[in-house]
Amino acid sequence: MSIVPGLVTISMSVFSRLRFPHQILRPKPLAFLEAVGIGLVAAFAAVLLKQGVTWLGVWQLHQSPGSLTKLLWPVVGLVGGWFAGYLVERVAPEAAGSGVPQVKAALAYVPIALNLRVALVKLVSTTFALSAGLGLGRQGPTVQIGAALAAQFSRWVPASPEHQRQLIAAGAAAGLAAGFDAPIAGVMFVIEELLQDVSSLTLGTAILASFTGGVISRILGGRNLELGIDPQTYPLFFSPQQIPFLVILGILAGALAALFQRTVLIALSYTRRYITFSLSWKIGLAGALSGMTVALLPDVFRNSTLMQVFLTSGKADGWMTLAALGVQFFLSILACSVEAPGGLFFPSLVLGAAAGNLVGLVDQYWFGDDPILFSLTGMAAFFGAIAKVPVTAIVIVFEMTTNFKLVLPLMIASVVAYLVAERLAPGSLYTHLLAMKGIQLQPGVVNDGLWAQLTAADVMQHNVETLTSHMAVDEVIQTFAKSHHRGFPVLDQDGKLVGIVTQTDLDKVTHRHLSGTTPLREIMTSQPITVSPGDTLSRVLYLLSHYRVSRLPVVEHRRLIGIITRSDILRVESARLQGGDDPLRPQAHPSYVIYQTRSPTTGKGRLLLPLSNPATADKLITLALVLAREKGYEIECLHTILIPRHQIPSETPVDIESSHHLLQQAIHQGQLWKVPVHTQIRTAHTATKAILDAHTECHASLLLMGWKGSTATPGRIFGDTIDALIRQANCDVMLVKLGTRLLREAHPNQDVHPSVNSVLGLVQLNRWLIPIAGGPNAQHAVHLLPALVSLSQQPQIQLCQVYHPSDLYTPNLLEEDAAFLRQHIRGEVTVTPVCADSVADAVIDMAKNNQCDVIVVGASREGLLHQVIQGNIPETIARQCNCTVILVRKATE
């Protein structure tokens, strides 16, 4: 596979040396050429998938004469499903499911793999899964295959992140168009569901790729979707009296779509928690069950395409239509519950056709109308309701039929179905599937990332060393020798940019045998690639990669105003990934202490407790007091008042009355517990800055913070502030998401003054769950438990270790931790090994079944960053559990 990137590199290098291709290889023309190429490749992949499924299906029919049918279908389902699951599980886990959620996440800059490996595995696994009889379609997989091939191409031909995103969107559009023979629908789906971007370049590349994929697929593979009639010649009549039935159809399709969406999510959640088989056996058993089901039914139910043709032919009566609806609903839910590779587009059309035929039969009974119009309309209504893309659904069915008489019925039923489904089951099914993996996307927001938000003027260096075009070559060589720069912009006598000189240009002196007095203009590169101050970083990255240069002059009206190097881009990216403040904004002033109180010191350590929410302050204060008393620490309570960046913290007047009241609460409780409590109020531009300043000044040993349990910020684990503190604070860090089960009166504690219980409003924390993974943070969490469980009257500690089915379980770790806790805690300590594919699902399941009050998780820094790819495990646990969740991170060195 390395030959192809090499050929691409050689071709780009040759083109870059020719004058003529520069006009063709400008960003927009090149993007259009790339879109056509992506459309071609996506079409070939779609045709290959179609032919593979068809060939295996024909083979299967020929191998099952007479009485052997009932035996062969389950066997083929088991073998085909197992092989499909094995490929996905072992080679490309990203190829599980329909693939549309993965593409949607990738377009939102979530780090999910899309490459040639994923495309090939998706192609082969979908072929075997569909041939096994699983009730899914091949149009969803073609979307992921097209996007993955486009993503791989964008790696072979260097491109900016924004340009890569446009190519992936074009690949997805081409994949859908090739699967449905619907080029316009491919473009609409990308705009309506995946990208939500209608910029000229994005729209142009999507249109070209989509039309190329749709046309080539039709030429090579014939029609992809068959109907029971030819709508172009079959007389379809629409009359106003049908409008009420179309509204009823919309309501029925919307309600059915909402039921389908909720059932898929429930079934998927159930199988993840309770079915502990490997993915290969899950899909294999689902294939066997599907084969067993269709083997007992008439031939029309053994293939989704035959079922759709039957439903749109006008020959299906009410009982057969209900049977088709039930069979397709069951088979699709079964396949989705095991994350089999296959899409929901085609099953949605079949279910919609069945719902439409039911309403059409009623209309036929009353008015004698043809039910075929309702079958075709129901396809669009159900599909638009389940995917929340009504416009795309209308366009798909219209492109399938090319009958203008269907437009108004399609619009009426699809809009009504969408409104009903959105009311009963809000949000796209694809977005919910991502949320189950801990990936939260902002609905309706185009996340263009850092590269589209910043411009060249934001990043460029203003102080630029330049040379003049009349300088002698000897002077230029001396300048290079004294400087660490590898290139310089060249200006003329009027100060305008006329060229750029690099160390490569100096080689011309030797090759041409030039003298040292030769002027610089003879060897410099004339007409250099430049950017303007308003160009986005995405555009800058594209030019740097495409022309293989390390610096770009920034010019305005031919005058040099700055320069951008790759190091400048890396600096911005590094600062953002490290969770710090935006490096391009004015740097925040130090926070300023405007009020503080001091208590007697113990000298054993200090616990820093930032307080901001009065509703949770008393619970956090209680937890801090427990830890401080056990450790012998003092408590430093901090309240931050945020001020605008254009104001200086030390000079901005603020009102501290509410802050003072909050801190007085901490002082009062500290006096009851006989724990020293210091307080301070700071003004700052950011909460991160105030907490880090306080942490440094008081030499905190432990930072305790409240946490809401989730974040909607793309690219963040816990949120901007907490992510930055986890990376930069070198003390122990404890995050607490308070549970909902609160008791207004705490049980008396013999070690605490009785009056304390009337003001604390403690959570009754008796049942504790501690997942153990073997890392240093998990061990640190175990050693903090003796202090934490002092909140409990009768603590019950359950240690669990979740291990993958492919791993070998060793009990030493659990037993050692249990022995430590039994020595230091008066309470029950049990150990539970759990075999599961998903750590988060296993922990959530144990917490709910055992009605745990607290989950304590040790959070490894590197592990958490890596977990963004597979799903944010701590956030998933906190979001789906009502109990208190405590995350512990050991002090960094």
N, C-alpha and C positions, 0 to 999 in steps of 0.2 A: 504493500500500500504506500510505501514511501516514494515510489516512482512518480505517482501523480502529483504530490506537492512539489517534487523536484522539477517536473516539467512545467508546472505553473510558474515556479520561481524563475526558471530560465526564460520562459515566454515574457514575463513581466520585465525582466532585465533587458531583453532584446528590444521590447517595445519602448522602454524608457529611453533608449538611445536613438530612436527614430523621431523625426519631427512630425510626420504625418499622424501616427497613432496618438500623439498627445491630444489631438482634438477629439478622437474617439474615446480616449481613456480619461476624460474629465469625469468628475464624480457622478454627475447625473447620467450622461450617456453610458458610462461603465455600469452604473446600477441597473439601467434598463437591459443591457446585454446580459448581465448576471441574472436578472429576473427571467429572461427567456431561457437561459441555460438551466436554471432551477426548475422552471416549468417542464422542460423536456425530461429531466431526470425524475421528477415527481410523477410524471405521466408513465414513464417506463416502470417505475416501482409499483404504481397502482395497477397497471396491466398485468405485471408479474404476479401480484397478490391475487388478482381476480382469476387468472389462469390457473394458479396453484390450487386455489379453493375449488374451482370448477373441476379440475382434473382429479383431485382426490375424491370429490363428491361422486363423479361418474364412476370411478373405480369402485367406490364403496357400493354403489347401486348394483354394479355388475357382479360383485362378490356375494350378494345376499339374495339368492333365489329362494322363493318359497318359504319354508318353515325356518330357514337359517336366519331370516331377517331379525327376529326378536333376540337372537343370541349375538349376532354380529354387531348390531348398533351399540349396545352397551360396551362391548369389548373395544370397538374402535374409539368410542368416547373416552374410555379409561386410558387407553394407550396414547391417543392424540392429546388429550388434556394433560396427562402426566409429562409428556415430552415438551409441550408448550410451557408448562410451569417450570420444568427443569431448566430450560433455556433462560427463562426470565430470571429465575432465582440465582442461577450460577453465573450468568454472563452479563446480564443487564437488568437489574431490578427496576430501573427507570422505565422499562417497557411494559410494566404491569398496567392493567386497566385499559381505558380507552385511549389514553395518551393526550387528550385535549387539556386536562388540568395541568400536566407537565409543561405543555407549550405555553399555556396561559401564565404559569409561574415564571418560566424562562423569559417571557416578554416583559415581565415586571422586575427583571434583574435578580430574581431569586436563583442562587447557584444550583441549578438542576442540570444534569448531564444531557446534552443533545449532541450526538455525534454519529459517525458512521457505524460504530458498534451498536448503538441503540437502534438505528434504522434497520440494520440487518436482522437483529434479534426480533424486533417488532414485526418485520415482514415474515420471517419463518414461523415464529410462535403464533401469530394471528392465523396464518394458513392452517396450522395443525389444530388450533383451538376451534376455528369455524368448521373445519372438516370433521371435528369430533362431535358436532351437533350442538355446541353451546349457543344459546339464543342471543347472539350479538351480531354486529355488522362489521364491515371492513372499511367504512367511510371514516370513522373516528381514527383508526390506526393510520390511514393514509395522511391524515392531518399531521400526526406526529412524525411519520416517516418523511414527509416533505420538509417539515421544519428541521428535523435532525440532519437531513442531507444538506439543507441550506446552511445550517450552523457549521457543519464540517467544511463546506466550501468557503465560508467566511474565515475559517482558520487557515486554509491553504492560501487564500488571497488576503493579505493583511487588510483589516478594516477597523474602523472605530467602533466603539460599543453601540452607538446609535445606528450606524450602518449595518452592523451585525443584526441588530434588532429588526431592522427593515427587511433584511434578507430572510430571517426566520419567519417573519410575518408573510412574506411572499411565498415561502415554501409551504406554510400552512394553507394559504389560499389555493395554491396549485394542487396540494394534496386533496383538499375538499372538492375542488372543481373536477379533478380527475376521477374521484370516486363517485360523483353524482352526475357527471356530464352537465355541470351547472356553473359556468365561469363567473357569472354575475353573483351568484350565491356565495362563491368562494370569497370574493372581495367583501361582500356584505357581512359575512361571518367574522372575518378578521376585524372589520371596523366595529361591528356591533358587540362582539363578545371578547375577542382576544386583545386587540390593540387599542381600540377607541381613539384612533389617530387618523386624521384626514388631511395631513400635510401632503403637498403636491408630490414629493418624492416617494413617500410611503404608499400613497394611493396609486401612483404610476407604476411602481414595481409590483405591487399586489395585482393590479389589473393585467399587466403583461404576463406575469407568472401564471395567474389563474386562467387566462384565456389560452395560453400555450398548453398548460396541463390538460384543460378540458378538451381542446380540439385534438391534441395528439392522442389522448386516451381514447377518444371516440373513434379515431381513425384506426388505431392499432387493435383495440379490444372490443369495438362495437358498443352497443348500448349497455350501460351499467345498471339501469333500473327498468324493469319491465312492468307494464300495466296490463290489466285484463282487456283493455280496449285501446284503440288509437284515438286519443282525444282530438286530434286534428281533423278526423273524418267523422267521428261519432257525434251525433247531434246532442249537445248539452244545452239545456234551456234553463234560464234563471228568470223567476218571476217574483214580484214583491211579496206574494203570499208565502214564499219560502223563508223570508227574513226571520220570523219568529222561531222557525226550526233551526236556522243557522245560529241564532242566539242561544237556543237550548244546546245545540252541539258545542258551542264555545264554552258554556258552563260545564257541560259534561266532560269535555276534553281537559279543561282547566282543573277540575276537581280530580279527575283520573291522573293527570300529570302530577298534582300535588301529592296524591296518595303514592304514586310510583316513586317520587323523590324521597319521601319520608321512609318508605319501605326499603329502598336501596340503602339509605344511611343506617337504618336500624339493623338490617341484615349484615351489612359490612362490619358494623361495630360488634355485632354478636359473634361473627366468625373470627374476628381478630382476637376477641377475649377468650372464647370458649373452645374454638377448634384449634388444637395445638399441633396439627399436622404441618409438615413442610408445605410450601406453596405448590410444589409439583403434585403432591398427593391431594391437596385441596382441589386443584383444578381437575386432576384426573378423576376423582370421585364425583365431582360436579358433572364432568363429561359423561361418566357412566350413568348417572341418574338421568341426565338429559337424554341419552341414547335409549335408556329403558323406557322413558316416557313416550318419546316419539315412535318407538317400535310398536307400541300398543295402540297407536292412533292411525287414522287413514293417511294415505300418501301425501295429501295436501298439507299436513301438519309437519312433515319431515324436513321442510326447507322453507326458510323465511321468504324467499323470493316467490315460491309457489303459493305461499299463503297470501302474499300481497296481491299477486295476480288474481287469485281466487276472490279476494275481497273487493277488488276494483273491477270485476267483470260483471257485477250485477247478478250473479248466480247464487250467492250465499244467502241462505235463509236466516231467520233469527237465531235458531239454536246453533247452527254452524258458526255464525258470527260470534256468539257468546263463547263458544268453545275455543275459537281462534284467539279471542281476547284473553281468555283465562290461560291458555297454554303459553302464548307469547309473554304474558305478564310473568308467569311463574318461571319460565326458562330464562328470561332476561334478569330477573331478580337473583336467581340461582347463580348465574354467571358473574354478575356484578359482586355478589357477596364474597366470592373467592378471588376477586381482582384478576379475572381471566383477561388476556389480551384480546380486545375487541371493542367495538364502539356501540354507542346507544342511538346513533342517528337512524339507522335502518329499522331497529326494533321500534323506535318511536313512530316511524311512518306506518308500520304494520298495526300498532296499537291504535294510532289515530284513524287509520282506514277502517278498523273494526268498529270504533266508536261512531264514526261517521256513517257507516253502513246501518248501524242500529237505528240512528235517528232518521236516516233515509228510508228505512223500511216503514217506520211510523208515518212519515210524510207520504209515502207511496200508498199506504192503507187509506189515508184520509183524502188525499188529493190526486193520487195516481201518478205522481212525479217519479222520475227515474232516480234511484238511490245512488247512482254512480257519482253524481255531482257532490253528494254529501260525503262519500268515501274519500274522494280526492281532497275535499276541503278539510275533512277531519285529519288527514295526514299533516297538513300545515299547522292546524290548530294545536294538536298534541305536541308536535316537535317544537314549535315556538314556545309553548308553555313550559316544557321540561327544560329546555336550554336557555330560556328567557331571551330568545332572539326572534321575535315575531316577524320582523322584516325579512330576515334571512329565510325563515320558513315559507313565507309567501313567495319569495323569489324562487326557492328550490322547486316547489310544486309547479309554479308557472313555467319555469324553464323545462321541467319534465313534460309538460303538456302543451306549452305554447298556445294556449287557448285563452283569448282575452275575455271570454264570457265567465271565466273562473275568477277574475281579479276581484270583483266586488264581494262574492261569497268568501273568498280567501281572507280578505281584509276584515270582514265582519266577524267571522268565527275566530280568526287568529287573535285579534285584539281582545275580544271578550275572554278567550281562553287564557291569554297572558295576564289580564287583570285578575281573573279568578285565582289562577295559580300563584301569582305574586301575593295575593291576599292570604291564601291558605298556607303556602310554603315559600316565604320570601327568599330571594337570592337564587343564583344559578346553582344547579347541582354540582357543576365543576368547582365553583368557589367553596362549597361545603366539603367536597372531597379533599381539597387542599387544606381546609381548616382542620380536618381530622388528622392531618399529618403535622399540625402545628404551624402551617404557613398561612398567615393572615394577609390578605390583599385588601387594599382600600377600594371599595366598590365605586365604580364610576370615575376613578382618578387615574390619569395616565402618569405612570411613574417613569419619567425620562431619566432619572438618576442624576448624579453629580455632573456628568459630562454635558448634558443639555442645559443645565442651570447656570453654569459658569461660562464666562467669555475669555477671550485672549487677553483683554485688558485687565481682567482680575488676576491673572497668573503671571503675566510677562514681567521680565526684569527691565526696569526703567534705565538703569545705568549700563550702557552698552559700550564696550571697547570697539572702535571702528578704525578702518584704514582708508586712505584716499587712493583713488585710482591712478594717480601719477607717481606714487611711491615706487622706488626701485626694488627689484626682487631681493637684493641683499638686505635691505631694510626690513622687508617682510619676513625673511628667514630669521633675522635677529629678533624680531617681535615674537615670532612663534617660539623661539628658544627661551625667551624670558617669561612667557605666559603659559598658564595651564590650559588655556583654551585651544580647541582643535579647529576653530574656524572663526572668521571675522567678517562682518558686513563691510562692503566697500562703498564709499560715498564719492560723488563727484565734487567739483569745486563749489557747487551751489548747495551742498548738503543733502542731495537726493540720492536714494539708494540706486546703484547701478549694477551691483553684483555681490557675490560672496566668494571668499577664498577659504579653502580648506587645505589640510595637509596633503590630500590627494592631488590638489591643483599644483602643489609645489613639485610634484614628480615630473610635471611637464618641463621644468627647467632642465632636468637631466636628459629626458627623452628627446627634446628638441635642440639640445646643446645651446641654450640661451645664455647670454651674458648676465652678470650681476646687475647691470644698469638697465635691464629690460623693465619697462613700466609694468605695474601690477595689472593694468587692464588687459595685457596680452595673455595672461594665464588665468585670470579669475573666471568664474562661472557667471556669465551674463544672464540677465532676466531670471533671477532666482525665484523659487516658489515662496510666496509670502502670504500672510493672512492680515485681515483688518482687525481693528480693536473689538469690533462687535461679533466676530466669528466665535461660535461655541467651541468648547473644548473637544466636543465630539468631532467637529470639522478639523480641528488642529490635529487630533490623534489620527484621523483618516489620512491627512496629508503626510504626516510624519511616517506612517507605516507604508503608504502607497508609494511614495517616492524614495523611501529608505534613506531619510536624512535624519540628523540628530538635533537640528535646530531650525527654527523658522523666524525670520524677521517679521516684526509687526509694523506695518506702514499705514500712513494716513496721507492721502494725496502725494504719494511717492516719497514722503519724508519718514525716516526711521524714528519710531517712538519707543521701541522696545524689542525684546527678543524672547522667544520661548524655547527651552530645551526639554529633552525627555526627563531630565532631573527635576524640572519644575513640575511636570505632570506627576511624577512619582511622589514628590513632596506632598502634593495635595491629596493624592490617593492614600498615602501612608497616614496622614493626619486624620482623614475621615475613618479609615479602618480601625485606628487606635481609639476611636471614640472621643477624641478631644474636641475642643471648640473649633468652629470653622476657621481654618487658617487664613482665609481671605478677608474675613471681617476685621475691623479694628480690634486689636487684642484687648481682652477684658482687663480693667484695672483690678488691683488686689481688692478683696473684700475688706470691709471696714467695720470694726466693732464699735457699736454705738451704745451698748449697755451690757453689763455683766455683773454677776455676783460670784463670790468665792466662798468655799466651805473649807473646813480643815482637811488636810491631805493625808493619805495613807502611804503613798509612795509605792504601792504595789501594782499600779496600772490604772488606766483610765478607759472607760467605755464612752464612746462618742455616740450620742443619740440625737439625730436631726428630727425635729418635730414640725409638722406643717398642718396636719388635718386634725382638728379638735375631736372629730368623731372617733378616731382610733388612738388618740394620744394616750388615754389612760391605760389601754391594753399594752401598748409598747412600753410605757413607763414601768408597768408591773413586770413585764418580762426583763427589762433592763435591771430593775432592782433585784430580781431573783439571781440573775447572772452576776451582778456586782457583789451581792452578798456572799455568794459561794466562792467567787474568785478573789474577794478582798479589793475590788476595784472601786474607784470613784466614778461618778457619772458626770459627763459634760453634755448638758442639754443645749442644743443649738436651734435657733429659729432664724430663718433667712427672709429678709424683705428684698424682693427683686425690684430693680430700678432699670429704666431704659438705658441702652448702651451709650447714648449721647450724653448722659449725665455721669458725674463722677461720684462714686459711693461715699467718699469722705466729705462731700460738699452738698449732698442732697438731703433736704429735710424730710423726715418720714414720721408717721404716727405709730407709736409702739404700744398703744394701750392693749390691743388684742394679743399681741405677742407677749407682753408682760403677764397677762392673765394666764396664758397657756403655760408659761414657765413657772409661775407660782404654784400651779398644780403639781409640777414635778418636785419642787422644793418641799411642799407640804408632805407628799408621799415619802420622800426621802427621809424626812424627819421621823415619820412613823416607823420606817424600816431601819432607821439608824445607819443610813448609807449616805456618805457625803455627795451632795449634788451641786455642781457648779452650773451656772447658766450664762448664756451670751446671746445677744441679738446682733446680727450682721446685715449690712446692706451689701448687695453684690449684683453683678450683671447676670450671673447664672448660679443656680443652686450648686452645681458641680464645683465651681470656684470657691464658694463659701465653705463647703464641706471639706474640700481638700486643704484650704488654708487653716481651718480649725483643727483638722487632723494633724497637720504639720506642727502647729503651735502647741497643742496639748499632748503631743506624742502618744496618740491613742493606741491602745492595744487591741481594741475591738470596735468595729463600726456596726451598729445595729440600725437597720432601716426598715420602714414599712414598704410593702410592695403590693400593687393592685392585682398581680397575678397574670397579667398579659400585657402585650404591647402591640399596637397597630402600626408601628413605625417600620417600614421595610428596611431590611438590613440590620435590625437591632435584635438583640437577644432578650433583654429585659426593659429596654428604654434608653434614651440618650444619657440621662444622668447616671443611672445605675450601671450601665455598661462602662461608662468612663471611670466610675469609682472602682469597679471590680478590677479594671486594668491598672489603675494608677495608685490606689491606696495600698500601702505595703503592710497593713495590719490585717488581722482576722476580719472577715466581713460576714454578716448574718442578715439575710433578707427574710422578712416575715410577711406572709399573706394571711391575714386573719380570717378564720372561718366564720360561718353564719350561725353556728349553734352556740349561743351565748346564754349564760345564766346570770341574772341580775344580782344574785346573792351568792357569794363564794362560801364554800364550807370552811369552817374555822381551821386555822393552821396553828398548831401548838407553838411554833417558833415565831409567829407573827402576832403583834398586838391585836386584840379582838376588834378594835375600832377600825383597823385597816380594811377588814372585809366589807364594811359598809360603803366604802368609797371606790373600791377597785373594780367591781363589776366584772369579775374574772370569767374566762372561759373554763368550763369544767374539762380539764385535759387529763384523761385517764388512759385512753387507748392510743398507743404510739406505734407507728410503723416506720421502720428505718431500712430502706433499700441499701444493700452493701454491694459495691462494685470493686473494691480492693484498692482504690486510689487513696492518696494522702488526705484528701478532703473528706472522704467517707469515714476514714479512721478518726479524723479530727471531730467529725460530727458525733461519733460514738463517745469520744472522751468528753464532749460537752453535755451529754445526756444526763449524767448525775446532777448537774446544776439545773437543767431544764425541767426534769421530772419532779423537782421539789414543789412544782405547782400542783402536783397530783396527790390525792389522798391514797388511792390504790392503783399505782401505775402498772399497766400491762404492756410490756415491750415485745414487739414482734419484729425480729430481724429476718429480712428476706434477701435472697440472692437470685436475680433473674439471669438465666443463662440460655443461650441460643441452642436449638435442637442439635445443631452440628458441633457444639462444643462439649467438652468433657467436664462434668461437674465435680469439683473438689470441695469437700465440706470443711476443710481446715479453717478457712477464713471466718465462716459463720461461727464455728465453735469457739475460736479464740475470742471474738468480740463478745459472744454470749458469756463466756467465763469472766471477762472483765466486768461486764455489767452486773452479773450476779454478785460480785464482790463489793460493788459500790452502790447498788440500788436495792432497796427493800421492796420487792415487787416481783411479779411473774415475768420471766424472760423466755420466749420461745423462738425457735429458728424454723424457717420455711424456705426450702429451695423451690424455685419456680422455673419450669421450662416453657419458654414462650418466644415468639418471633419479635414481639414489640415490648421493650422495657416499659414504656409509658402505659400501654394498655394493661400490662400485667399489674403494675403498681396501682393504677386506678381501680382495677377489678378487686384487688385485695382490700383496698381502702374502703370501697363501698360495701363489699360483703361482710367485712368485719366491723363496719361502722366506726372507723378510726376517727379520733379527735385531732391527731397531729401526724403529719408526715415530715420526717427530717431527711433531707437529701444533701449529700456532699457533692458540690458542683465543681468539677475540674475545669479550669479556664480553657485549656486546649480542647477538651472534650466538648464543652458547650459550643465553641465556635464551629467545631466540626458538625455538631448536631443540627445546625441550621439546615444542612443539606438533607438529612434524613427526617427532619422534623425537630422542633424545639421541645425536648423532653420535659424540662422543668416547667415551661409555660403550659404545655399540654396537661400535665398533672395538676397544676394550680387552677387551670381554667375549668377542668371537668370535675374537680372535687370540691365539695362544700366545706371540708374541714380546713384546719389551719395547716399551712405548708411553710416549712422553715428550710431555707437554703443556707449552707455553710461553705465558705471558702477560706482555706487556711492562709495565713500571712505569706506574702511573696517575699523572696529574698532580695 
